Amino acid sequence: MNTSSLQSTEYATFYKPYIEALGEVVLMNELEQSLSFFINFLKTIPIEKQEFRYAEGKWTIKDIVQHLIDAERIFVYRALRIARKDKTPLPGFEENEYVETAFANNRAMNDLMDEFTTVRKATISLFKTFTEEQLLRMGTASEKPVSVRAIGFITLGHQKHHEKIIKERYLK
């Protein structure tokens, strides 16, 4: 299952930049490889940058990591429901409210990295159980159609998007 096999009807247009940012990748390989890559990347971030905000009202790097954890949980919950033929439309979520109430800056980066690792390993475990048919199932999330496999790629593209922001706005 690779990105070139996705059809544009399998995800909302606002996710297109996430999919495109991945290039040509195989879903399961990228889920596994991006975990160690991201953790190794986070380990290179100096302590003094972990709670840095590049502008008033912007998130810190710790906030971003917590956001990735929360978003991955939500995305994968959607994938599970859709894979299991749950036709209930799934709502969106207000990411800024999640960040405000998560208090990521009260946590150690190592704790956030451990949690990210746990969540990603759970994502990998779940996606390994999906059949080809389940990966192709369509549902509704945030009022838009989405396939299970697209959710996997969206999760990866979302991570890549935030990695790029960290590199460009926090570490220069």
N, C-alpha and C positions, 0 to 999 in steps of 0.2 A: 504494500500500500504506500504509494508515493504521492508527492504533491501534484505531479502532472496528471494523476488520475482523477483529481478533484474536478467537479463541474462547478461553474460559477453559480448555479442554482442551489448549491448545497450550503451556502452561507450568505449572510447579509453583506452588502457592498462595503459597509464600514469595516469589515474584517479583511478585505482584500489586501491592504498594506501588510498585515501580519502574515498572510499566506505568501505574498511575494517576497517578503524579507527572508523567508526560509530558503529560497532557491529550490533546487531539486533534492529532496531528502526522502528517506524511507521512514515512515512514522515510528515504528518501534525502535529502530536504530537511533533515531534522533532523540526520542524520549530518554533513552538510556545515556547516550553520549552527552546530551546537553546538561544532564544532572551534574556529572563530574566537572564539565567545563565551567558551569555557573558557580559551583562551590569553589573551585580553584580561583576563579575570577574574584569572588567575594573575599577570599583570603588575602588577596593582594591590596585590598583597599585599606589605606592607613586609618587607624582608629580616629584621628581627628577629622576625617572626612565622613565617617559613618552617620553623624548627626548634622552634617552641613546642609544648608539650604542655599541654593544658588540665587534665589530671589524670595522676597516676602511672600508668604503663603504657599510656597512650594514644599513638596514632601522631602524628607531626608532619605538617604539611601536605606536606612533601616525601615522607614515607612514603605519604600518601594518593595523591599523584600517581603514585608508582611502583606502588602497588596498582592504580590504574585502568589503567595501562599493562599490567601483568601480567594482570589480569582480562580486559581486552579481547582480548589475544592468545589467552587460553584460550577465551573465549566464541566468538571468530571461528574458531578451529581447530575447535571443535565444529560450528559452522555449515558449514564446508567439508566436514567428514566426512559430516555428515548430508545435505547437498546432493548429494554424490557417491554417495549410496546405501550408505554404510558403515553397516551395522547393528550394529556393535560398541558395546555400552554404554560410555559415556565416563565416567570417574570424576570425582569432585569434586576440589577442591584445598584445602589448608589455608592460608588467606590469611595467618594470623599468622606461620607459618613462612616464607612467601615474603617478607613484610615484614622479618622479622628478618635474613634472609640477603641481602637486596638492597642494604643499606647506602646507601639513598637520601640520607641526611644527609651523606654524603661527596661528594655531587655538587652541582653548581651548578643552581639552579632553571632557568636557561636551557637546560642540557643535558636536564633532565627535560621541559621544554616541547618541545624539538626532538624528543625520542623520542616523546612523546605524539602530536605532529603526524605523525611518520612512521607510527606504528601506525595512527592514524585514517585517514590517506590510503590505507594498505593495506586497511583495512576497507572504505572507500568503493569502492576499485577492485574488490575481491572481490564485494561486494554488487551492484555494477553488472552483473556477469556472470551473476548468478543469474536464471533464468527464473521465471515465475510458478509453474510446477510445482515447481521446486526450492525456492522460498521457502515453499511449503506442506508440504514433506516433513517427516516426523516422525522423531525418533530418541529416544535415551535418554541423558540426561546427569545426573549426580548422582542416579542411580536414579529419575529422573522423566522423563516424556515431554516433549518440547519440539520446536517447529517451528523451521525456519531463520529465518523472519521474526520469530518471537518472540525469538530470540536477538539480532537486531538491535535490537529495542525494549528488551530487557533491558539490553543494553550502554548504551544511551542513558539509561535510567532509573537505572542504577547510577551513572553519572556525575552525574546530577542529584541523586541522593541524597547523594552525597559533597560536592557543591557546597553543598548546604543545611547539612550538618554543619559545613563550613568557615565559612560565614557565621555560623551560630548559636553555635558553640562556640570558634572560634579568633579571630574578628575583632571580637567585641563588647567 
